């Protein structure tokens, strides 16, 4: 295994949730901890978010909801990504709120609730324009007919209605208001059926920070609780958020080479002058993007260095310059307070910081194994 380490400041997650609660108007906060909390650790991040005042936790997969319950979490949890064949019995027994995007899912929930003799809590997900999860608006009435019948029989309680925005990270994009209009239409249809909704929720991280008029009863920040702003802060202060993940490795070799010396596979980098090269113990097997070669930067002894040449499976090289104080054993910060941010990495390799932290966060499973 390489020397790469991924560290998470869970106190930062707690503080970030507190900041977001302050931004959430009168709405409660659902901390989204799906995908192993964006690589930050599902259970640990969930606990940190609860400490910051998160009234809800949100996960995509049923297995994540069950893992949170197994860890001792007793608060409200919503899970949403599944078809009609999912562990509905286990979820109802675990007192997890369930999302439904189709009559088939409502039917599966109702049938299991009948067997168990309890009423399941259901949030109806509406596709207001994202084109992903959710019942199309034109089919909402049919789904609500099924849901209302199940509720009248005491099998489910429709406690929520929700949707997800496509362009919230582009404040001012016309689709935001279009989707908000569609969502309000969906809420009006539910009201016509006398469905007494406990929570209406639309806002993700970006919307939580920029559109207080769309907070409704509950906001669902994800990336922001890990300290990564989804949109630029006009004040340049990252909305008061603190980045929670740090990634570091170490220099394992320093050597002098002449000008014109090829570096790493394919010699995509050739030294322009006599210089020193530093070999870093981390590669694409550890989450370091192969495309980061000659593009992304790291920090050593407080100075930035660009990766020189191709990233290999378990190592990469930096050009330290003709005069350097760097020595084998020095810490290399890939992401952290004393080095680049996940956002900088994302820009360098033309992706998003969500993917960066998820990729590096996958190493945490190896560290804990």
For each residue, the residues with C-beta under 8 A, 3 or more apart:
1: 366
2: 249 281 282 283 285 286 314 315
3: 249 250 252 281 282
4: 247 248 249 281 282 286 287 288 334 363
5: 247 248 249 363 367
6: 39 245 246 247 287 360 361 363 364 367
7: 245 246 247 248
8: 13 40 41 44 45 244 245 246 364
9: 12 13 242 244 245 246
10: 13 14 41 44 45 47 48 244
11: 14 15 48
12: 9 15 16 227 242 243 244
13: 8 9 10 16 17 40 45 48 49 52 225 226 227 244
14: 10 11 17 18 48 49 51 52
15: 11 12 18 19 52 242
16: 12 13 19 20 52 224 225 226 227 241 242 244
17: 13 14 20 21 29 31 48 49 51 52 53 54 221 225
18: 14 15 21 22 52 53
19: 15 16 22 23 239 240 241
20: 16 17 23 24 29 208 209 219 221 224 225
21: 17 18 24 29 52 53
22: 18 19
23: 19 20 208 209 212 239
24: 20 21 27 28 29 208 215 219
25: 212 215
26: 215
27: 24 201 203 215 216 217 218 219
28: 24 55 56 199 217 218 219
29: 17 20 21 24 53 54 55 56 218 219 221
30: 54 55 56 57 58 78 201 218 219 220 221
31: 17 45 46 49 50 52 54 56 57 58 221 222 225
32: 57 58 59 204 220 221 222 225
33: 37 38 42 45 46 49 57 58 59 64 68
34: 37 38 58 59 60 61 64 222
35: 38 39 60 358
36: 39 40 41 42 358 361 362 364 365
37: 33 34 40 41 42 44 45 46 226 361
38: 33 34 35 222 223 226 354 357 358 361
39: 6 35 36 245 357 358 359 360 361 362 364
40: 8 13 36 37 44 45 226 244 245 357 361 364
41: 8 10 36 37 44 45 361 364
42: 33 36 37 45 46 59 64 67 68
43: 46 47 67 68 71 73
44: 8 10 37 40 41 47 48
45: 8 10 13 31 33 37 40 41 42 48 49 225 226
46: 31 33 37 42 43 49 50 57 68 71 73
47: 10 43 44 50 51 71 73
48: 10 11 13 14 17 44 45 51 52
49: 13 14 17 31 33 45 46 52 54 57 225
50: 31 46 47 53 54 57 73 75
51: 14 17 47 48
52: 13 14 15 16 17 18 21 31 48 49 225
53: 17 18 21 29 50
54: 17 29 30 31 49 50 57 75 225
55: 28 29 30 75 76 218
56: 28 29 30 31 75 76 77 78 218
57: 30 31 32 33 46 49 50 54 68 73 75 76 77 78
58: 30 31 32 33 34 77 78 79 80 220 222
59: 32 33 34 42 64 65 68 77 78 79 80
60: 34 35 64 79 80 81
61: 34 64 65 79 81 82
62: 65 66 79 82 86 87 90 91 96
63: 66 67 87
64: 33 34 42 59 60 61 67 68 79
65: 59 61 62 68 69 77 78 79 91 94 96
66: 62 63 69 70 87 90 91 94 96
67: 42 43 63 64 70 71
68: 33 42 43 46 57 59 64 65 71 73 77
69: 65 66 72 73 77 94 95 96
70: 66 67
71: 43 46 47 67 68
72: 69
73: 43 46 47 50 57 68 69 77
74:
75: 50 54 55 56 57
76: 55 56 57 97
77: 56 57 58 59 65 68 69 73 96 97
78: 30 56 57 58 59 65 96 97 98 99 123 160
79: 58 59 60 61 62 64 65 82 91 96 97 98 99
80: 58 59 60 98 99 101 123 125 133
81: 60 61 133
82: 61 62 79 85 86 105
83: 86 102 104 105
84: 102 104 105 107 108
85: 82 108
86: 62 82 83 91 108
87: 62 63 66 90 91
88: 91 92 98 108 109 112 120
89: 92 93 112 115 116
90: 62 66 87 93 94
91: 62 65 66 79 86 87 88 94 96 98
92: 88 89 95 96 98 109 112 113 116 118 120
93: 89 90 116
94: 65 66 69 90 91
95: 69 92
96: 62 65 66 69 77 78 79 91 92
97: 76 77 78 79 121 122 123 159 160
98: 78 79 80 88 91 92 105 109 120 121 122 123
99: 78 79 80 122 123 124 125 133 162
100: 105 106 109 122 123 124 125 135 143 147
101: 80 105 124 125 127 133 134 135
102: 83 84 105 106 135 143
103: 106 107 142 143 146
104: 83 84 107 108
105: 82 83 84 98 100 101 102 108 109
106: 100 102 103 109 110 122 143 146 147 150 156
107: 84 103 104 110 111 146 150
108: 84 85 86 88 104 105 111 112
109: 88 92 98 100 105 106 112 113 120 122 150 155 156
110: 106 107 113 114 120 150 153 155 156
111: 107 108 114 115
112: 88 89 92 108 109 115 116 120
113: 92 109 110 116 117 118 119 120 150 155 156
114: 110 111 117 153 155
115: 89 111 112
116: 89 92 93 112 113
117: 113 114
118: 92 113
119: 113 154 155 156 157
120: 88 92 98 109 110 112 113 155 156 157
121: 97 98 156 157 159 160
122: 97 98 99 100 106 109 147 156 157 158 159 160
123: 78 80 97 98 99 100 158 159 160 161 162 199
124: 99 100 101 135 140 143 144 147 158 160 161 162 190
125: 80 99 100 101 133 134 135 161 162 163 164
126: 134 135 137 140 161 162 163 182 183 186
127: 101 130 131 132 133 134 135 136 137 163
128: 134 137 163 178 179 180 182 183 186 202
129: 166 175 178 179 182
130: 127 133 134 163 164 165 166 179
131: 127 166
132: 127 164
133: 80 81 99 101 125 127 130 164
134: 101 125 126 127 128 130 163 164
135: 100 101 102 124 125 126 127 139 140 143
136: 127 139 140
137: 126 127 128 140 182 185 186
138:
139: 135 136 142 143
140: 124 126 135 136 137 143 144 186 189
141: 144 145 189
142: 103 139 145 146
143: 100 102 103 106 124 135 139 140 146 147
144: 124 140 141 147 148 158 189 190 193 195
145: 141 142 148 149
146: 103 106 107 142 143 149 150
147: 100 106 122 124 143 144 150 151 156 158 195
148: 144 145 151 152 158 193 195
149: 145 146 152 153
150: 106 107 109 110 113 146 147 153 155 156
151: 147 148 154 155 156 157 158 195
152: 148 149
153: 110 114 149 150
154: 119 151
155: 109 110 113 114 119 120 150 151
156: 106 109 110 113 119 120 121 122 147 150 151
157: 119 120 121 122 151
158: 122 123 124 144 147 148 151 161 190 195 197
159: 97 121 122 123 197 198 199
160: 78 97 121 122 123 124 197 198 199 200 201 218
161: 123 124 125 126 158 186 187 190 197 200 201
162: 99 123 124 125 126 199 200 201 202 220
163: 125 126 127 128 130 134 179 182 183 186 202
164: 125 130 132 133 134 202 204
165: 130 168 175 176 179 202 203 204 206 207
166: 129 130 131 175 179
167: 170 173 175 176
168: 165 171 176 203 204 205 206 207 210 211 230
169: 206 230 231
170: 167 173 231
171: 168 176 206 210 211 231
172: 176
173: 167 170 176
174: 177 178
175: 129 165 166 167 178 179
176: 165 167 168 171 172 173 179 180 207 211 214
177: 174 180 181
178: 128 129 174 175 181 182
179: 128 129 130 163 165 166 175 176 182 183 202
180: 128 176 177 183 184 202 214
181: 177 178 184 185
182: 126 128 129 137 163 178 179 185 186
183: 126 128 163 179 180 186 187 200 202
184: 180 181 187 188
185: 137 181 182 188 189
186: 126 128 137 140 161 163 182 183 189 190
187: 161 183 184 190 191 197 200
188: 184 185 191 192
189: 140 141 144 185 186 192 193
190: 124 144 158 161 186 187 193 195 197
191: 187 188 194 195
192: 188 189
193: 144 148 189 190
194: 191
195: 144 147 148 151 158 190 191
196:
197: 158 159 160 161 187 190 200 217
198: 159 160 217
199: 28 123 159 160 162 216 217 218
200: 160 161 162 183 187 197 216 217 218
201: 27 30 160 161 162 216 217 218 219 220
202: 128 162 163 164 165 179 180 183 207 214 216
203: 27 165 168 207 208 211 214 215 216 219 220 221
204: 32 164 165 168 207 208 219 220 221 222 230
205: 168 208 209 221 222 223 224 225 230
206: 165 168 169 171 209 210 230 231
207: 165 168 176 202 203 204 210 211 214 215 219
208: 20 23 24 203 204 205 211 215 219 220 221 224
209: 20 23 205 206 224 229 230 231 239
210: 168 171 206 207 231
211: 168 171 176 203 207 208 214 215
212: 23 25 215
213:
214: 176 180 202 203 207 211
215: 24 25 26 27 203 207 208 211 212 218 219
216: 27 199 200 201 202 203 219
217: 27 28 197 198 199 200 201
218: 27 28 29 30 55 56 160 199 200 201 215
219: 20 24 27 28 29 30 201 203 204 207 208 215 216
220: 30 32 58 162 201 203 204 208
221: 17 20 29 30 31 32 203 204 205 208 224 225
222: 31 32 34 38 58 204 205 225
223: 38 205 226 228 230 353 354
224: 16 20 205 208 209 221 227 228 229 230 239 241
225: 13 16 17 20 31 32 45 49 52 54 205 221 222
226: 13 16 37 38 40 45 223 243 244 245 357
227: 12 13 16 224 238 241 242 243 244 245
228: 223 224 241 243 341 342 343 353 354 357
229: 209 224 232 233 238 239 241 343
230: 168 169 204 205 206 209 223 224
231: 169 170 171 206 209 210
232: 229
233: 229 236 237 238 239
234:
235:
236: 233
237: 233 240
238: 227 229 233 241
239: 19 23 209 224 229 233
240: 19 237
241: 16 19 224 227 228 229 238
242: 9 12 15 16 227
243: 12 226 227 228 246 335 337 341 342
244: 8 9 10 12 13 16 40 226 227
245: 6 7 8 9 39 40 226 227 335 342 357 360 361
246: 6 7 8 9 243 333 335 336 337
247: 4 5 6 7 287 333 334 335 336 360
248: 4 5 7 331 332 333 334 336 339
249: 2 3 4 5 280 281 282 331 332 334
250: 3 280 281 329 330 331 332
251: 254 278 279 280 300 326 327 328 329 330 332
252: 3 279 280 281 315 328 329
253: 278 279 328
254: 251 276 277 278 279 320 324 326 327 328
255: 276 277 279
256: 274 275 276 277
257: 261 271 274 275 276 277
258: 261 271 274
259: 271 272 273 274 275
260: 270 271
261: 257 258 270 271
262: 267 269 270 309
263: 267 268 269 270 271 277 308 309 317 319
264: 267 268 269 293 308 309 310 311 312 316 317
265: 268 309 310 312
266: 309 310
267: 262 263 264 270 309
268: 263 264 265 293 294 309 310
269: 262 263 264 293 294 308 309 317 319
270: 260 261 262 263 267
271: 257 258 259 260 261 263 274 275 277 319
272: 259 275
273: 259 322
274: 256 257 258 259 271 322
275: 256 257 259 271 272 319 320 321 322
276: 254 255 256 257 319 320 321 322 324 326
277: 254 255 256 257 263 271 308 317 318 319 320
278: 251 253 254 300 305 317 318 320 324 326 330 332
279: 251 252 253 254 255 315 316 317
280: 249 250 251 252 298 315 316 317 318 332
281: 2 3 4 249 250 252 314 315
282: 2 3 4 249 286 288 314 315 316 332 334
283: 2 286 288 311 312 313 314 315 316
284: 287 288 289 290 311 312 313
285: 2 313 314
286: 2 4 282 283 314 360 363
287: 4 6 247 284 359 360 361 362 363
288: 4 282 283 284 292 311 316 334
289: 284 292 296 311 345 349 351 356 359
290: 284 293 310 311
291: 295 311 349 350
292: 288 289 295 296 307 311 316 345 348 349
293: 264 268 269 290 307 308 309 310 311 316
294: 268 269 306 307 308 309
295: 291 292 306 307 348 349
296: 289 292 306 307 340 344 345 348 349
297: 304 305 306 307 339 340 344 348
298: 280 304 305 307 318 332 333 334 339 340
299: 302 303 304 305 332 333 336 338 339 340
300: 251 278 303 305 318 320 326 330 331 332 333
301: 325 326 330
302: 299 338
303: 299 300
304: 297 298 299 339 340
305: 278 297 298 299 300 318 319 320
306: 294 295 296 297 318 319
307: 292 293 294 295 296 297 298 311 316 317 318
308: 263 264 269 277 293 294 316 317 318 319
309: 262 263 264 265 266 267 268 269 293 294 316 317
310: 264 265 266 268 290 293 316
311: 264 283 284 288 289 290 291 292 293 307 316
312: 264 265 283 284 315 316
313: 283 284 285
314: 2 281 282 283 285 286
315: 2 252 279 280 281 282 283 312
316: 264 279 280 282 283 288 292 293 307 308 309 310 311 312
317: 263 264 269 277 278 279 280 307 308 309
318: 277 278 280 298 300 305 306 307 308 332
319: 263 269 271 275 276 277 305 306 308
320: 254 275 276 277 278 300 305 324 326
321: 275 276 324
322: 273 274 275 276
323:
324: 254 276 278 320 321
325: 301
326: 251 254 276 278 300 301 320 330
327: 251 254 330
328: 251 252 253 254
329: 250 251 252
330: 250 251 278 300 301 326 327
331: 248 249 250 300
332: 248 249 250 251 278 280 282 298 299 300 318
333: 246 247 248 298 299 300 336 338 339 340
334: 4 247 248 249 282 288 298 339 340 345 360
335: 243 245 246 247 339 340 341 342 345 356 360
336: 246 247 248 299 333 339 340
337: 243 246
338: 299 302 333
339: 248 297 298 299 304 333 334 335 336
340: 296 297 298 299 304 333 334 335 336 344 345
341: 228 243 335 344 345 353
342: 228 243 245 335 345 346 353 356 357 360
343: 228 229 346 347 353
344: 296 297 340 341 347 348
345: 289 292 296 334 335 340 341 342 348 349 353 356
346: 342 343 349 350 351 352 353 355 356
347: 343 344 350
348: 292 295 296 297 344 345
349: 289 291 292 295 296 345 346
350: 291 346 347
351: 289 346 355 356
352: 346 355 356
353: 223 228 341 342 343 345 346 356 357
354: 38 223 228 357 358
355: 346 351 352 358 359
356: 289 335 342 345 346 351 352 353 359 360
357: 38 39 40 226 228 245 342 353 354 360 361
358: 35 36 38 39 354 355 361 362
359: 39 287 289 355 356 362
360: 6 39 245 247 286 287 334 335 342 356 357 363
361: 6 36 37 38 39 40 41 245 287 357 358 364
362: 36 39 287 358 359 365 366
363: 4 5 6 286 287 360 366 367
364: 6 8 36 39 40 41 361 367 368
365: 36 362 368 369
366: 1 362 363 369
367: 5 6 363 364
368: 364 365
369: 365 366
